[in-house]
Amino acid sequence: MKTLYLDCFSGISGNMLLGALLHVGLPEEVLRKNLSLLPVHGYDLIVTEVNKCGISAIYVDVKLNDDHHHHDDHDHHRHLSDVFQIIDDSRLSPKVKADSKKIFLLLAQAEAKVHGVGVEEIHFHEVGAVDAIVDIVGTAIGLDYLGIQAIYTSALQVGKGFVKCAHGLMPIPAPATAELLKNIPYYSGETSKELVTPTGAAVIAALSTGHGNMPANFLSKTIGYGAGTWDLEIPNVLRMHVGEIKEESVIAKTFVVEANIDDLNPQIYPYVMDKLLKMGVFDVWLTPIIMKKNRSATMLSVLVNDSLLDQVIALIFEQTSTIGLRYYATERKIAMREMIDVKLPWGKVKVKVSAYEGKICSITPEYEDCKIIADEYKIPLKKVQQAALETASIIIKGDAIPET
């Protein structure tokens, strides 16, 4: 499972996140190309390599340009509904849209709570609308590109003292930041600066799985540094580890979502199943059932992790005729799985090897690969599958999946 560990010894902000994502492998052109899908103009994205106390890091700055001032001064992207509209109107992937909106919603809720107003009355002046959109959507783009499935963070150093803002002096962490950091460990440290911004806090509040020390089963593979604005006595950088958590030991919250449906055109089921699988659920299945009045019906079941639960429920209501559904938490254990290539006399076949607690539990040739060979060489499919299985067994012989 591809995982991020964020080392926030010098705080976290939107531009530190963007810099770190670029440093660990998000190509700058991918970021720019995706950001250009947003109907937001009048800014320049400036990416530079900087040195912070001897650490080479990437600094990202969003500069408003002249073009921006020609659009009327009451920028149209102010309220939460305007920001959601901007995100929805873009051609970004559904995952990027959902993550971006989740972050913005938390940001607006925190500001609203602090100012004692409704969420829709909040306008993004404290965070600068364009700035926030670029930082937040850019971060969602980077996480999606890198295929990150879980985010863990260290305790956050927030800084100490007071910070000047539109309303006068605010204590650090700023009230909106403090709201967002509920249930997240942080400490003041010795630096009299605002090290954690509301945007940085909102990303963590919206997307992170756990906090504290690096998870025991996490292996760091790539490390990158995103620079903050300050020059301090400590390096003002966010350290980002990209690595893996061994799947076997992951007990993510998993849910089964079920709906009993007796009035949907059967043609719709495969369409819905396909949409759910593309969304990234673990599994989808249909069960024939008999409902009240002895009516033949179908139960749609989905196995999903908690981060996709809301999206799955929304999709089921949108795409099917159900007017109610149920969901419940469940436990799940999975074997480690790995793909190996097996050369057969007729060509290459992918074979899935699964192991649980170090012991191989199944070897499965990929159906599609075997089918192509069977059709092309007029050999029975079962013979191709058997040959792939035997060859794979010879390659592996032993009890564990070979380390790749």
TAJO-V66022 format. One line per field, one symbol per residue. ss: DSSP state (~ for helix, > for strand, _ for the rest). A space follows every 50 residues. Layout:
ss = ???
//
This chain:
ss = _>>>>>>____>_~~~~~~~~~~____~~~~~~~~_______>>>>>>>> >>__>>>>>>>>>>_~~~~~________>~~~~~~~~~_____~~~~~~~ ~~~~~~~~~~~~~~~___~~~_>_____~~~~~~~~~~~~~~~~~~___> >>>__>>____>>>>__>>>>___~~~~~~_____>>________>_~~~ ~~~~~~~__>>______>>>>>>>>>>_________>>>>>>>>>_~~~_ ___>>>>>>>>_____~~~~~~~~~~~~~___>>>>>>>>>~~~>>>>>> >>>>>~~~~~~~~~~~~~~______>>>>>_____>>>>>>>>>__>>>> >>>>>>__>>>>>>>_~~~~~~~~~~~___~~~~~~~~~~~~~~~~____ ____
//
